[in-house]
Amino acid sequence: MRFWVRCDDRIEFNYRDELDKEICERCLDEVIVGKCLKLRYAVRNSKNGVEYIYCHDKNTVAKRAKHISKITTEAFTTITRAAKERSKDINAIQTIAYHNAKKMNASIGQKIDKLIPYEEYNREEDKINVIKEEIKASPEIVAREILSVRKTVEQIEAEYNLIEVLDLSEPFSETDLTLTKAHKLLVLGYYFYQEEFSKKRIYVKISETDLAIKVDYGVAKSAIGQIFNNAMKYCKPETTLNVHVNDTGEHVEIIFTMTSLYFDKIEANKFSELGARGLQAKDIVGEGVGLYAVHHFMRMHNGYLNMKSNRSTSFKSGDKTYSENIFVLGFKKYQY
């Protein structure tokens, strides 16, 4: 079969069955409806100012040709609309990610200038000595700022990881992945939020495990970091966040169990959409990107993100409703 989509005299789409040796282009250039001289059935459909031109396989009967043309036209317009919406979402999230990365990059410079004023640093010939003297004079302050800078670098990496995976339609192949201890990923992901958890008096318990998973190290670490970030923002203070790893046979699951803001099933189904946030999270700073990012990080691993809020455990605290909630990252198992 041959299939063209024409808009304003431009061919926007062109499909050709390479196995069909009888294909010509007369039905594109001439208005042919029905059988042509080569006994191929030509069909023309128009929708919203777009022309769909079909040249069917030889001896295809009229009823079948019209039916195939009709469902292909409807499917093509639906797919095109969905592709445009996805492109719009990707552009929006990439704009946000680039903006966040630029802002965080600038904050690194501000933190360094706070430690060592730029004018002072610039006028001294021995710049390394200036830095060494500042470290000697204020080791605690310098250490905290370096930790803060390291956290910012980690967040920038997550933003760029999201930009990259959105441009990829196919998941990572096994050859793209590296065997990594799950416990190592968890400890490194937690490390960057340790201070914030401590301030909220949230105790994080990561169970020991020898299980290893094949992952893109940076992307997997970003996925885990986003879940910790999410927990840090929405967990109830003075509670425990339990993390353990489970082998299901087909996947290695990292399971986060916490007391955090309650969400219903409808909300959970939307968390993987751009900008979606829980009803109780509206007054908490955020852009609705975190779980959207995790969804795509897991998609690239042939894995999944599952979320469940246990309504039977829900309770009120102040103006918020909390419950026992579970977030699961499922990484596909490979032979190794």
Secondary structure as GFF3:
##gff-version 3
##sequence-region A 1 336
A	DSSP	beta_strand	2	7	.	.	.	ID=ss1
A	DSSP	beta_strand	10	16	.	.	.	ID=ss2
A	DSSP	alpha_helix	26	29	.	.	.	ID=ss3
A	DSSP	beta_strand	34	35	.	.	.	ID=ss4
A	DSSP	beta_strand	40	47	.	.	.	ID=ss5
A	DSSP	beta_strand	50	58	.	.	.	ID=ss6
A	DSSP	alpha_helix	62	115	.	.	.	ID=ss7
A	DSSP	alpha_helix	118	123	.	.	.	ID=ss8
A	DSSP	alpha_helix	127	137	.	.	.	ID=ss9
A	DSSP	alpha_helix	139	166	.	.	.	ID=ss10
A	DSSP	three_ten_helix	174	176	.	.	.	ID=ss11
A	DSSP	beta_strand	178	181	.	.	.	ID=ss12
A	DSSP	alpha_helix	182	191	.	.	.	ID=ss13
A	DSSP	alpha_helix	194	199	.	.	.	ID=ss14
A	DSSP	beta_strand	203	206	.	.	.	ID=ss15
A	DSSP	beta_strand	212	215	.	.	.	ID=ss16
A	DSSP	alpha_helix	217	234	.	.	.	ID=ss17
A	DSSP	beta_strand	240	247	.	.	.	ID=ss18
A	DSSP	beta_strand	251	261	.	.	.	ID=ss19
A	DSSP	alpha_helix	265	270	.	.	.	ID=ss20
A	DSSP	three_ten_helix	279	281	.	.	.	ID=ss21
A	DSSP	alpha_helix	290	299	.	.	.	ID=ss22
A	DSSP	beta_strand	304	317	.	.	.	ID=ss23
A	DSSP	beta_strand	320	332	.	.	.	ID=ss24
###
